[in-house]
């Protein structure tokens, strides 16, 4: 069965080395995955998390990248049909710090950073999907592979056993002489 590969344009933006842990950033990013850009911007704008303004900036940057690249490359991208395809937070470098502890000791702790990546893509309208489905799809026939009729080689154990038997039989014959 042949599949029609849709040529979707994806636009992304990154914010690297943000002073928040990836775990905390993922809480906000999970809320906007799969949403339309307009809805995602509203959601992030009214979220009461410290990382929300950073995520909002990254999302706006991804939309601006979509606008710019569609003009630059001459693509027909409808900004109103954009949705958040992926939103991930990867771990950045950790800053190792030391805090004074009782009795002259020191406690080590790590300040985590995150790389926030947001990808937006254009959601196809139902009319476009119907047009793509109606378009003829080129089907390439797979080459036919013939099965060989040759016998399979004997297993390792069987060959070694047969060699031992013939070697021991030859040794017995030579001993009799």
Backbone bond lengths (Angstrom), bond angles and torsions (degrees), N, CA, C in turn:
res aa  C-N    CA-C-N  psi(-1)  N-CA   C-N-CA  omega(-1)  CA-C   N-CA-C  phi
1 X - - - 1.446 - - 1.517 108.13 -
2 X 1.300 117.70 125.68 1.463 122.49 -178.66 1.524 109.90 -87.37
3 X 1.301 114.86 144.80 1.456 120.04 178.32 1.518 108.91 -114.79
4 X 1.321 115.50 138.35 1.455 120.12 175.42 1.522 108.14 -84.04
5 X 1.311 116.44 121.87 1.458 120.74 -179.44 1.516 107.91 -90.80
6 X 1.316 115.56 113.95 1.459 120.47 -179.44 1.521 108.71 -79.56
7 X 1.314 116.05 134.19 1.455 121.23 179.92 1.521 108.16 -88.09
8 X 1.324 116.91 90.29 1.454 120.35 -179.37 1.512 108.91 -97.13
9 X 1.310 114.74 140.49 1.446 120.45 177.84 1.519 109.00 -93.60
10 X 1.312 115.53 131.12 1.451 121.31 177.66 1.520 108.62 -116.26
11 X 1.313 115.12 141.39 1.454 121.17 179.87 1.512 107.17 -127.92
12 X 1.339 116.62 135.06 1.453 118.77 -175.03 1.509 111.85 -132.17
13 X 1.325 114.02 160.55 1.457 121.96 176.17 1.518 107.80 -142.60
14 X 1.325 115.70 147.98 1.459 121.36 -178.85 1.509 110.40 -127.65
15 X 1.307 115.88 147.92 1.461 122.64 168.54 1.518 105.34 -127.33
16 X 1.308 116.03 109.54 1.461 120.72 -174.46 1.523 110.87 -98.48
17 X 1.322 115.15 153.81 1.471 124.22 175.62 1.526 112.39 57.56
18 X 1.324 116.98 43.75 1.467 120.49 177.61 1.515 109.46 -82.46
19 X 1.326 116.59 137.89 1.462 122.12 -174.45 1.526 111.49 -80.56
20 X 1.279 115.36 67.57 1.453 122.69 173.35 1.514 107.27 -153.93
21 X 1.297 116.70 157.06 1.459 118.08 179.12 1.533 109.05 -79.02
22 X 1.328 116.69 148.40 1.465 119.59 178.73 1.521 112.60 -58.73
23 X 1.322 116.76 -33.16 1.463 120.98 -179.38 1.529 110.54 -62.09
24 X 1.326 117.49 -42.22 1.455 121.07 179.73 1.527 111.19 -71.06
25 X 1.328 116.75 -35.90 1.465 120.38 178.48 1.528 111.01 -67.74
26 X 1.328 116.55 -35.25 1.469 120.55 -179.39 1.523 111.90 -65.42
27 X 1.322 117.45 -28.21 1.463 119.98 177.96 1.523 110.91 -60.72
28 X 1.325 116.74 -40.39 1.463 120.56 179.54 1.524 110.51 -78.84
29 X 1.339 116.75 -40.55 1.465 120.42 -177.51 1.528 111.96 -64.59
30 X 1.326 117.17 -34.55 1.467 120.05 179.02 1.526 112.24 -65.54
31 X 1.342 116.09 -25.80 1.474 118.99 179.86 1.525 112.15 -72.07
32 X 1.342 117.94 -25.51 1.471 119.60 -173.70 1.521 113.70 -104.83
33 X 1.318 118.71 -6.32 1.463 120.76 179.98 1.523 110.75 -60.08
34 X 1.326 115.97 130.90 1.451 120.96 176.17 1.516 115.10 81.94
35 X 1.325 118.82 -6.58 1.467 121.18 -179.60 1.520 110.85 -83.70
36 X 1.319 114.99 157.11 1.461 119.44 171.52 1.523 107.86 -65.72
37 X 1.319 117.35 152.54 1.458 121.88 -174.12 1.528 111.46 -59.84
38 X 1.315 116.73 -42.66 1.468 119.99 -178.92 1.534 110.81 -61.67
39 X 1.313 116.98 -45.53 1.459 121.32 178.69 1.532 111.08 -65.78
40 X 1.324 116.17 -39.66 1.461 120.53 -179.92 1.529 110.79 -64.78
41 X 1.329 117.44 -40.59 1.465 120.52 178.33 1.526 110.94 -63.25
42 X 1.326 117.20 -42.19 1.470 120.45 177.33 1.528 111.28 -64.02
43 X 1.320 116.38 -41.68 1.462 120.49 -179.46 1.525 110.73 -62.39
44 X 1.324 116.23 -47.07 1.464 120.33 -177.72 1.530 110.88 -68.57
45 X 1.320 116.26 -36.61 1.468 120.21 -178.01 1.532 111.62 -61.70
46 X 1.323 117.21 -35.60 1.455 120.75 -176.93 1.535 113.32 -101.94
47 X 1.322 117.32 13.95 1.455 120.92 177.77 1.528 109.43 -84.77
48 X 1.318 116.75 135.04 1.466 122.02 -176.67 1.533 111.60 -93.39
49 X 1.293 117.65 51.12 1.461 122.21 176.16 1.529 108.29 -119.57
50 X 1.335 116.00 149.36 1.457 119.52 -177.52 1.523 112.64 -66.64
51 X 1.318 117.86 -27.47 1.455 121.90 -177.59 1.538 112.21 -84.09
52 X 1.331 117.87 -10.66 1.474 121.84 -175.24 1.530 113.50 -58.29
53 X 1.348 120.85 -43.97 1.470 119.09 178.20 1.531 113.30 -62.01
54 X 1.321 116.75 -33.00 1.473 120.19 177.95 1.523 109.87 -67.39
55 X 1.329 116.31 -44.76 1.464 120.72 179.17 1.525 110.15 -63.76
56 X 1.326 116.91 -38.19 1.464 120.63 178.51 1.533 111.00 -62.61
57 X 1.329 116.88 -41.70 1.461 120.94 178.08 1.524 111.51 -63.46
58 X 1.325 116.23 -41.91 1.465 120.49 179.98 1.522 110.34 -64.87
59 X 1.321 116.64 -41.23 1.460 121.17 179.19 1.525 110.98 -64.68
60 X 1.323 116.68 -43.12 1.472 120.19 177.31 1.526 110.66 -64.50
61 X 1.313 116.54 -36.57 1.461 120.48 177.95 1.527 111.28 -65.60
62 X 1.323 117.92 -39.14 1.464 121.38 178.27 1.526 110.56 -64.26
63 X 1.338 116.92 -38.88 1.467 120.76 177.71 1.529 109.80 -67.48
64 X 1.338 116.78 -41.01 1.466 120.19 177.67 1.526 110.73 -64.19
65 X 1.330 117.16 -37.43 1.466 120.75 175.85 1.519 110.57 -63.08
66 X 1.323 117.08 -38.40 1.464 121.10 178.81 1.531 110.38 -64.08
67 X 1.326 116.15 -44.22 1.466 119.72 178.74 1.520 110.94 -62.39
68 X 1.323 115.53 -48.40 1.463 120.28 -176.33 1.521 111.55 -64.00
69 X 1.324 117.34 -48.63 1.457 120.55 -177.08 1.523 112.74 -68.99
70 X 1.337 117.21 -30.60 1.463 118.68 176.97 1.522 109.97 -68.06
71 X 1.339 117.83 -37.22 1.465 120.33 175.76 1.520 111.09 -71.34
72 X 1.320 116.70 -41.36 1.458 122.07 -176.61 1.528 111.91 -65.70
73 X 1.316 116.64 -44.42 1.468 121.42 -177.44 1.517 113.39 -91.42
74 X 1.317 116.79 -6.60 1.461 119.79 -179.26 1.516 112.38 74.30
75 X 1.317 117.22 30.86 1.466 121.36 179.53 1.516 109.77 -85.66
76 X 1.316 115.21 152.91 1.460 120.71 177.30 1.529 107.93 -98.67
77 X 1.339 116.04 86.29 1.461 121.29 -178.25 1.516 108.49 -111.31
78 X 1.338 115.21 125.35 1.458 120.59 176.88 1.522 107.69 -91.75
79 X 1.323 116.73 111.68 1.470 122.09 -175.69 1.527 110.90 -63.24
80 X 1.325 117.45 -29.27 1.467 120.56 -179.91 1.523 112.46 -70.81
81 X 1.336 117.96 -19.56 1.469 121.72 -179.23 1.522 112.92 -96.41
82 X 1.328 117.77 9.33 1.463 119.79 -179.77 1.531 110.58 -75.95
83 X 1.314 115.11 145.96 1.468 121.00 175.17 1.523 108.13 -138.40
84 X 1.315 116.21 160.96 1.461 121.82 -179.42 1.524 107.64 -80.44
85 X 1.323 115.96 107.66 1.458 120.09 -178.26 1.530 110.62 -78.84
86 X 1.321 116.34 -52.13 1.460 120.10 176.96 1.521 109.04 -134.95
87 X 1.303 115.36 147.87 1.468 122.07 175.28 1.522 106.22 -145.85
88 X 1.329 116.17 107.47 1.459 120.29 -175.57 1.519 110.78 -129.32
89 X 1.310 115.45 156.27 1.456 122.46 174.98 1.521 107.66 -127.47
90 X 1.311 115.64 111.82 1.458 121.12 177.04 1.516 109.63 -95.37
91 X 1.317 115.12 159.41 1.453 119.16 -178.89 1.522 110.17 -80.52
92 X 1.318 115.83 133.31 1.448 122.22 176.15 1.519 109.78 -96.89
93 X 1.331 117.02 -169.58 1.465 119.10 178.75 1.521 111.60 -67.97
94 X 1.317 115.70 146.83 1.462 120.43 -179.69 1.527 108.93 -100.07
95 X 1.319 115.95 140.21 1.459 120.78 174.68 1.520 107.79 -96.84
96 X 1.320 116.54 120.37 1.463 120.55 -179.74 1.527 108.91 -87.64
97 X 1.305 116.19 128.12 1.456 121.57 -178.35 1.533 109.46 -129.49
98 X 1.328 115.26 161.82 1.460 120.91 179.91 1.518 108.91 -125.48
99 X 1.334 115.92 135.45 1.462 122.21 179.18 1.529 108.38 -115.96
100 X 1.315 117.72 137.22 1.476 118.84 178.45 1.528 110.50 -63.13
101 X 1.320 114.68 143.12 1.459 121.50 -179.32 1.533 108.46 -127.55
102 X 1.309 117.35 168.07 1.467 119.76 -178.72 1.530 112.94 -62.49
103 X 1.312 115.89 155.24 1.456 124.33 175.71 1.531 112.85 59.27
104 X 1.335 115.86 36.66 1.464 120.34 175.27 1.511 115.39 75.10
105 X 1.290 117.23 8.84 1.477 120.31 179.42 1.516 110.15 -85.77
106 X 1.344 115.42 175.46 1.461 120.69 177.85 1.522 108.57 -138.79
107 X 1.316 115.98 135.03 1.472 121.51 175.89 1.517 108.04 -100.78
108 X 1.317 115.15 132.00 1.471 119.52 176.31 1.517 108.89 -92.01
109 X 1.317 115.91 142.36 1.460 120.39 172.19 1.513 108.27 -143.48
110 X 1.328 115.01 164.04 1.464 120.21 -175.32 1.520 109.66 -121.65
111 X 1.319 114.63 134.16 1.462 119.84 173.32 1.516 107.32 -97.19
112 X 1.304 114.31 114.18 1.458 118.88 -174.86 1.521 110.98 -85.46
113 X 1.337 115.18 151.73 1.459 121.46 173.57 1.523 108.08 -126.74
114 X 1.322 115.46 161.07 1.462 120.32 -177.45 1.524 110.02 -133.12
115 X 1.313 115.00 146.80 1.462 122.11 169.99 1.529 106.23 -105.26
116 X 1.323 117.10 114.58 1.462 121.73 -176.78 1.525 108.43 -99.87
117 X 1.336 116.05 125.26 1.467 121.80 -178.08 1.526 108.52 -124.56
118 X 1.328 116.19 126.27 1.466 121.67 177.81 1.524 107.91 -122.99
119 X 1.323 116.45 129.18 1.463 122.43 177.88 1.519 108.51 -117.69
120 X 1.341 115.86 129.74 1.464 120.44 175.93 1.523 108.04 -115.58
121 X 1.311 116.07 148.77 1.456 122.46 179.27 1.514 108.27 -140.42
122 X 1.317 115.39 162.65 1.459 119.93 -179.46 1.513 109.50 -87.68
123 X 1.306 115.84 127.63 1.459 121.29 177.28 1.520 107.22 -83.45
124 X 1.308 115.49 127.65 1.467 120.19 -178.83 1.521 110.19 -72.16
125 X 1.314 115.31 138.46 1.460 120.03 176.50 1.526 108.89 -77.69
126 X 1.325 118.70 159.10 1.466 120.94 -179.10 1.529 113.07 -58.58
127 X 1.339 117.11 -33.61 1.475 119.87 179.59 1.519 110.32 -65.49
128 X 1.326 117.45 -40.64 1.458 120.64 -178.99 1.516 110.53 -68.24
129 X 1.324 116.60 -39.26 1.457 119.92 179.42 1.521 111.46 -64.34
130 X 1.342 116.98 -39.46 1.465 120.40 178.04 1.524 110.77 -65.49
131 X 1.343 116.38 -39.35 1.464 120.38 179.09 1.526 110.83 -65.31
132 X 1.337 117.15 -40.05 1.456 120.53 178.13 1.521 111.70 -67.57
133 X 1.338 116.57 -36.27 1.462 120.04 179.94 1.520 111.06 -69.47
134 X 1.335 117.20 -33.45 1.449 121.04 -179.11 1.526 111.76 -76.65
135 X 1.316 117.76 -21.95 1.465 121.19 -179.45 1.524 109.34 -66.17
136 X 1.350 116.16 141.65 1.464 118.51 179.72 1.527 110.76 -68.26
137 X 1.327 114.98 140.00 1.451 121.44 -179.79 1.521 107.82 -110.05
138 X 1.331 116.67 129.80 1.457 121.25 179.35 1.521 109.23 -74.46
139 X 1.336 115.27 126.75 1.457 120.46 -179.99 1.516 107.67 -110.00
140 X 1.314 116.18 124.56 1.453 121.20 179.73 1.521 107.58 -103.50
141 X 1.348 115.79 127.90 1.458 120.45 -178.71 1.522 109.28 -75.66
142 X 1.299 116.19 137.26 1.459 121.09 177.83 1.522 109.07 -79.97
143 X 1.337 117.71 142.90 1.464 119.77 179.71 1.531 110.56 -65.63
144 X 1.342 115.31 144.50 1.458 121.15 -179.04 1.518 108.51 -84.67
145 X 1.308 116.96 129.14 1.458 122.21 -179.98 1.527 108.18 -105.95
146 X 1.344 116.11 123.51 1.463 120.26 179.06 1.516 109.81 -86.39
147 X 1.335 114.29 142.23 1.455 119.38 176.87 1.521 108.24 -83.05
148 X 1.319 116.20 137.86 1.461 119.42 179.52 1.528 109.45 -77.71
149 X 1.329 115.39 148.17 1.460 120.28 -179.40 1.523 111.17 -96.64
150 X 1.336 118.28 0.71 1.456 121.36 -179.80 1.523 110.25 -66.93
151 X 1.363 114.84 149.14 1.450 119.47 179.29 1.521 109.80 -71.06
152 X 1.303 114.22 150.46 1.455 119.12 176.06 1.515 108.92 -73.67
153 X 1.341 117.35 146.38 1.470 118.47 177.93 1.525 110.08 -67.94
154 X 1.313 114.39 152.83 1.461 120.01 -179.10 1.521 109.29 -65.28
155 X 1.307 114.95 156.33 1.462 118.97 -179.47 1.521 109.51 -71.02
156 X 1.323 115.54 163.42 1.463 121.31 -176.46 1.521 111.69 -58.86
157 X 1.307 115.69 -48.16 1.457 120.54 -176.35 1.515 112.65 -62.25
158 X 1.317 116.52 -38.48 1.463 120.78 -177.82 1.518 110.07 -67.80
159 X 1.306 118.86 -38.76 1.463 121.69 -178.13 1.520 110.01 -69.94
160 X 1.323 117.41 -41.13 1.460 120.08 -179.42 1.521 110.39 -65.55
161 X 1.329 116.36 -40.36 1.459 120.20 179.47 1.519 111.44 -63.03
162 X 1.340 115.42 -41.01 1.463 119.80 -179.58 1.521 109.87 -66.73
163 X 1.330 118.03 -39.17 1.460 121.44 179.33 1.525 110.33 -64.91
164 X 1.346 116.19 -40.63 1.462 120.03 -179.81 1.524 110.70 -63.70
165 X 1.346 116.25 -42.31 1.460 120.18 -179.05 1.521 110.49 -62.87
166 X 1.338 116.86 -44.49 1.467 119.26 -179.06 1.516 110.43 -68.36
167 X 1.338 117.40 -35.59 1.462 120.42 179.63 1.527 109.99 -68.80
168 X 1.341 116.69 -40.49 1.467 119.19 179.93 1.533 110.45 -70.05
169 X 1.324 117.55 -34.41 1.472 120.22 178.13 1.527 109.86 -67.25
170 X 1.317 117.01 -38.54 1.464 120.63 178.95 1.512 109.98 -68.26
171 X 1.335 118.28 -35.89 1.454 121.56 178.59 1.521 111.37 -66.82
172 X 1.335 116.63 -38.51 1.465 120.47 178.26 1.524 111.30 -65.14
173 X 1.372 115.26 -40.42 1.471 118.59 -179.81 1.530 110.06 -64.70
174 X 1.312 116.07 -41.34 1.471 118.36 -177.94 1.546 110.22 -70.32
175 X 1.332 117.75 -29.90 1.461 120.94 178.77 1.526 110.96 -70.56
176 X 1.323 119.09 -33.30 1.447 123.43 -179.82 1.514 111.66 -69.36
177 X 1.294 117.37 -29.94 1.473 120.86 -177.21 1.442 111.55 -74.49
